[in-house]
């Protein structure tokens, strides 16, 4: 088995930062290209009350771009190629699209371990990516973060 292209979706959370360690270690070990993606889900950041929200969206986008730039800077000395993109849309759809478009060999994704109620209301991006991905998916749970059984 050889991994040449690894996709690492991030939401910039602590869970994603933990999963990033796995993505980086695997990219190093296999000398694979690492593609980092963050999906901006507009309604998650900007509440629309019928007003022009372009200023708020631009501010959110600028903040996320700064976070992505910092992540890329932290990987600048790695011995593998790193690319990144911020895209707008549904996280599941865009992660699966990126994996297909890049011919990814692996997706490395952090999990949040939601409670049963949170899972019912919010769903699980990781779970849906696992079901729809065109390649294997490594899901990474934070140490000490226990899952609650439904």
HELIX and SHEET records of a PDB file:
HELIX    1   1 UNK A   14  UNK A   30  1                                  17    
HELIX    2   2 UNK A   42  UNK A   45  1                                   4    
HELIX    3   3 UNK A   54  UNK A   74  1                                  21    
HELIX    4   4 UNK A   91  UNK A  101  1                                  11    
HELIX    5   5 UNK A  116  UNK A  122  1                                   7    
HELIX    6   6 UNK A  125  UNK A  132  1                                   8    
SHEET    1   A 5 UNK A  82  UNK A  88  0                                        
SHEET    2   A 5 UNK A  33  UNK A  40  1                                        
SHEET    3   A 5 UNK A   5  UNK A   9  1                                        
SHEET    4   A 5 UNK A 106  UNK A 110  1                                        
SHEET    5   A 5 UNK A 136  UNK A 140  1                                        
END                                                                             
